[in-house]
């Protein structure tokens, strides 16, 4: 890969047309306690390369989740605390240097097992950081987006009367995600242990959250992560119905729901309209131990087929002997999968249409993230200790070649893109 770059540079020196080089940073967290800054470079239309720019140990010992605020140049990191009795929350400022170095702003001991977070943007620039703790809690934090400092607001410790159907995994509540709904009024918490979607109303003035009735999902399914989809809001009209798509880890299902709201900020409800396995309809026994992890709505509309959902599947190594992207490395790769589902156009969005499985690039794709226009998928492979970048055709939604990778990162847990002009928070 490097030889191609040197050859292109040499051609430029000999008078050939200049070769455009683009560069984008990614931040990668790992259970090794590190945040690694990677540089993804593209040389013309020929090749990609991932290179390490910097490493921070400011979120040790077990960094589990990253939340980036590109606009304010802030990065928040959760440390799950697998090897100690507590978790931590650390905020960083992203420096304006060539390495995208991280400067620690605040480091705080918090309840154990933080695994996911979301930021609510309130009026007059206020921010609330909500943290889901696998060890049965939710905490909220008031953020100063200018400085990346924060202060504790509220804590909620959840209980359940008895273990769920999967006693080994559902002996207690296990909140696994925090996300804000499209109306910017509610905090939504899928609870893997209790088979609930917990709902909290967010007071936009005080940033205090208050519980609303939880929503039951299929017993034993173990809800993990979800995404909202609103065709009207995506088209800029800010109108139209809202859907919610939920990946459940224990049942390996993707379920779709129509969202409705109760009056007077009384909460929300979900009406199911379909459910499929996250691997499609295959009877291959390799999926008997499958454990889906992440779900994302792909940026932009797919021209002919509608909008696309992507889901990562772990512990089901369907693909064997994938060619290594490094031409100097002849070792082939066995891979788990990323599943693609289309949400059709023409008013038929209440149909989950399975499109296929693509290689994730290695073992245990715990997390993946798309670049701004959806043309690249960065996958964090926990058991492989590596990050891979896959090409994706925005027009068709097809995930293609593995174009770059970086190894030796420990158990990768999260990836975020730091792209110029990227809107919002991820």
Helices and strands as residue ranges (DSSP letters): H 2-13, E 21-30, E 35-43, E 47-56, E 63-69, E 74-79, E 87-94, E 102-110, E 114-121, G 123-125, E 127-133, E 137-144, E 149-157, E 179-180, E 186-191, E 196-202, E 209-216, E 223-229, H 231-234, E 242-248, E 253-261, E 268-277, G 285-289, E 291-297, E 307-314, E 319-322, E 333-335, E 337-343, E 352-359, E 365-370, E 376-381, E 386-392, E 399-406, E 412-418
